[in-house]
Amino acid sequence: MNSQFKHILLDSTHFQRIRHALNSRTIGWDALVRSSEISKFDGETTKSLESRLLKNQKLDLPLDTALTSLLHILETSNNLDVNKCVVNLFSQLLTLEPYNEQLVELLSKRGARDVLNQLYEHTLNKSFSDEQFNLISAFTLVSLLLQFNDTDLASKLLENKQFQSLFKSEHKDSLYLAIRLLQELTVTKAYKQLVWSQEAFYLPIVFQSIFSINENQPQQTNTNNLQIQLQYYALMIIWLLTFDPKITEAFTKEHLAHYLQLLRLIRSTIKEKVVRLSVAIILNGINESVKNHKSTVKNLILLGNAIPTLNQIMERKFLDDELKQDLTTLKESLEAEYHELTSFDEYLAELNSKILLWSPVHQDDQFWLDNLDKFKENNWKLFLQLIDLLKEFITEKRPSSVSLQILLNDIRKVMELDNDSIKILGKDKLIIMQLLQHSDSKVKYEALKTTQVIVSNTFK
């Protein structure tokens, strides 16, 4: 248990409206007792608790008694309105002093792990599809997980379908609350790796929250507080994750395109706090504690056009001195590496990242003459990488036509300089010929030129 209660400070009117609506809803506790839906003890206890909290009066019953009744009702009742009211009472106890600290102390004495698991099983794991219930339940569980390090329960929560459904909500307010709760979990070191283990589900939503604002509605979002806050806390999730060197290594490899996209974000946003977090994430990515930090620096320079971007950004007048220092540090780190780069470094950065661009090296005949031997080294390893990448792009649902054009061009350049490469190509020449039927005329043209080289050298 943490020694000091950790509050979730939600700046959400939507959440407050939900809680107000639940507080205003009348539950006929006496009628529920008469119908035997709940016990007399549970009915009287919960009715008293609800009345006291609503009137902001001191409780007239032991907190232990209230906890027992709330848990028992959740366990035995399938009435949605009753469940919503009970979970809301839990959330109020966790946000009101002195009850929040008293509740945490009580849970510690009763065995927090058992109580938290019981609460989870009878809230989010009940599979109610009601969004309000799931929001209040998620808030309550996350609040308790911040007080007690329970990685097993946190793992269950992150995999829970009802919790995940909040991230797919059509309501932006609900998505914001879900992002905030995920951010709170990511603050805790014990949960950071658990969040990352579910990155396949959560990160696409986080990226959408970060980048869709400036791409789709650049004029509206700068005045839309909810959108900006959503973007900010989504960025904070990435920032918190990238304090772990192993996570950062995987992040800058597996999500390089989004990492580089942060450069476009800091150029387009007018929000200083968004710039500050984005720059901090980029800096975390090139920290010396991260195993692949040098290749990430190269990718920022060669694929992200980072140095001109930083020159442009640093002309702006920022108020935050720490941000100014971070920008200077980032620029100095990139410039130190820039002077050591070669055209072959640029080529490898594209190939290894799979972010292919029509950069000058692809059309530079001297580049291919100078570096042909590198494609032949280790049994044509680099040439085979081109072929494998071509096959990989072809199998994608929406392959990039530009990438296909570039790969066909590069394979052809090698074959023009060394006939042995055609033998290495082997049966994969059929894949190139199949691209003669591609819907994109430029891909078709590159495939034709490459096929001509294959044919002309095959029958010599």
C-alpha positions, 0 to 999 in steps of 0.5 A: 500500500502507498503511504499517501492517498493518490488522487485521480484529478479528473478535469471532466465535466462529463464525469461530474455530470454522470456522478450528479445524475446518479446522485439525483436518481432515486433508488427505492431501497425499502421497496427492494428490501420488501421484494427480497431483492436485497437484504434488510441490513444491506438496504438500511446500510446503503440508504443511510450511506447514500443520504449522508454522502448526498447531504455531505454529512458525517457518516453515522455508521462504521465504514467497515459496515458500509463496505460489507453491504456495498460488496454484498449488493454488487455480488448478489444483485443484477439490477443495473440501476442498483449496481450503478448507484453502489459503484458510484457510492464507492467512487465517492468514498474514494474522492471524499476526505477523510473517507478515502484514506480510511477506506484504504486503511480498512482494505489493508486490514481486510486484505486489499487483494481479495477485496479488489478482486471481488470488486472487479469480478462484480463490476467490470467482469459482470459484462454490463454493456452500460457505458456509465457503469463501466466508466464509474467502475473503471475509475473506482478500480484504477483509483484503488490500483493506484493505492495498492500495487496489484499487477495481477488485477491490473493485467486483468483490467487492461485485458477486460473487454468492458474496460477496452470498450471505453476506448472505442466509445463514440463519445469523445468525453468517454474516450478522454476519461479512458485515456486519463485512466490509462495514463494514471496506470502508466505513471505507476512503474509496476504497471508500465510494462503491463500497459506496453504488453497490451500495446497492440490494442491501446497504442493505435487509439493513443496515436489516433488521439494524438495525431488526428486533431492536427491532421483532420481539424487544424482550425478547430482543435486549437480552441477545443479544450477537450480535444487538446486535453485528449491529445495531451494525455495521450502524449503523456502515456507515450512519454511515461512509457519511454522512460523504460529503455527496453520499451523505448527500444521496441517503440522506436523500432515498431512504431517508428513512423509515429515517432517521426510524426511527432516532428510534424506535430511540433511544427503544426501545433500552437500549444506549448505543452504539446510541443514540450511533451513531444520533444521530451518523447523524442529525447527519450528515444535517443537517450544513451540508455536505449540500445538502438539510440544511434540508429534512431538519431539517424532516422530522425535526421534522414527520414524525419528531416529533423534538423530543418524542422528544429531550426524552424521551431526554435525561431518561435518564442516559447515561455518554458525555459526547460523546453528551450533547453530540450530543443537545444539539446536535441538539435546538438545531439542530431547535428553531432551525428549528422556530420558523420553520416554517409549516403549509404547510412541514408539508404540503410535508414530507409531500408531498415525502417521500411519507410522508402522515399525517392531520395537522391541515392536511388537514382544516383548511378555513382551510389550504386557503383560505389556500394555494389559490393555491400549488396553482395556481402554475406551471400547477398544479404542486402540484395535478398533484403530488397527481395524480401521487402518487395514480397512483404509489401506485395502481401499487404492489404494496401501496399504503398505504390511508391515503396513498390516502385523504389524496390523494383528500381533498386533491384534493377540497379543491382542486376544491371551491375552484376548478372549473378544477382539474377541467379540469386533472384531465382524464382522470385523473378515471377513476382516482379513479372506479376507486377506488370499487371499492377493497377498503378501505372508507375509500378507497372513501368518499374516492373517492365524495366526490371523485367527487361533487365532480367530477360536481356541477361537471361538469354545472353 
